[in-house]
Amino acid sequence: VALGLVMVQRSVWWATYDLDNCQGCASIVDWAEVKTRSVTAEEHAAFDRDGATVLPSRLPINILAQLDRTLDGVSDTLMTSLVTRFVMPQYARYEHMLHTRSELVRDFAVEGPFGAWAAQVLGAKQVRLYNAELIFHAGPHSPTCKREWHHDSQAAPFAPEVPAVVFTIYLTPIDGESDGPIFEAGSHTGGALRTGRLVEPRLRLGDVLVHRAGVNHTAAGRACFRWRSLQLRYVATDGGVPFSFGPSRLVGPIAWTLAHAETVAPHGLREGDELGG
């Protein structure tokens, strides 16, 4: 067990963590024009009502092309080479905490507009980035294309009821017929607004999908195409949010919060420690 833990620590996150997060670094992307666009009232209303919406035409194609090349160049860890092979074979690649491994992903997550958009849709004064994930679907080579319903609060290092938001940047056009996620509208409210209505977003290159971490959705759409994406995840930290990870957060054999676990990630946080903004 001890040897296995050492291998995980050295091969997954500890080997590549940079917890200074490039403090003082200048942005390498010109975000000036992108930051002029905030979330509109209509987009905000759809987000509050359904738990998910599309922010259209937010990212220039040249920035997406740069991101695409960068993600292709990120080396795989055990998260991809073992977990996707034996636990989640529907994924071709699955990597956590890329903001600690890639200067460009850090720039997207920290210098880009997503933190401000997160604060806006959550109605928060401050937010904290808690993960940046590379998710590449295996497509027609996947042994399963099942629509597995879940919510991303299961994969967060804090209590499920804490407001959190996920931005997904796709590197291919997406809709429900070509493996885009399907959302159960209103399910983030704890059932109060559940109507059985499904939301199936369609995205062109440059659009950004935003959803609440607590909304029920599928990992795949109605087909089995190969998509590539980067997810940026933020939590509202107004009033203080305690770090929380424990056995109760296991889903089947998988610790979905494994990227944040005390014994795996070298962040020094213990159960109950406050997460800053």
Steps between C-alpha positions, in 0.01 A plus 500: 500500500778739595688427177182553299439835668855611426454409134177700481657798672801502269321413179174694509501840668792540737754464223359797310335727757615861512305642792649848450279507190745726321446795734599826335495353149370723225215373286610335174157545338344834406164476678405867461226453240364178654466667840276772356218242480322415822216253548177652364176517698344239270797261541495550877125430515543175301786397729290562812193325356655197330838468671681527166529733205726591208706819482524545123802625304712572808841366390693589182595207279872583518494465880319167470759376252775591745317314778449196275874475426587546867264228624636259240847562642410439865647170615274228639511391863357191666162674485497434125721194464329295775169657604364549148614154403349304787241726670370754247571350156259743331777760526812512283669743739400640840734730692450715810660823627644612167535857627797374702659335196433730205577869481229552239232315700600704807457811287152392391400417858655793686549784252205428271138614544371183662549602863303821443228309314487245784453775759229655283287186448543387862430847641826481696751763603786255477561159345778243510621280216494141623578297189597521133428172320593364160223264382531322164225250416603175334226530238420198282788312666323523836371169639197687635296798386250484784348823628615486860313761705698679770575841646843655538453578870613139548845604380548810713717548811216661696142424600265428206265787588772767463438708182746406227516535125667315211607658170562261210704608199451258211752465220238349265139602423258337745133409529289223652526294183879517494583413859429828673372483860126487573371690806193444714366855522454630855655196670756724675218631722474173687193383319285806561480587131539155342272466199677230301593757236837437339741764377731393216741785422641556153839666487712637219872555535547804717189441711537417871270266692435595863312288753449476872700223665180371657291460184429144384653425161651228284863461405399409145219594264290281273791384287860395550721758333848596607508840670780695663455755775646700787292556814561783747326466837441777756335517843344803671696564820303788653472444874756220498482149356662208688707240319318166515611159381414163646366149444146636463610655172578167335282400205527125458870413493601849387607790720377777271675753720828311472674797338441691824556227759735582787709189438534563126522875444777695678282800587539466877124537561324294764130428544328822604776741391358809332540545126605851405390708202 
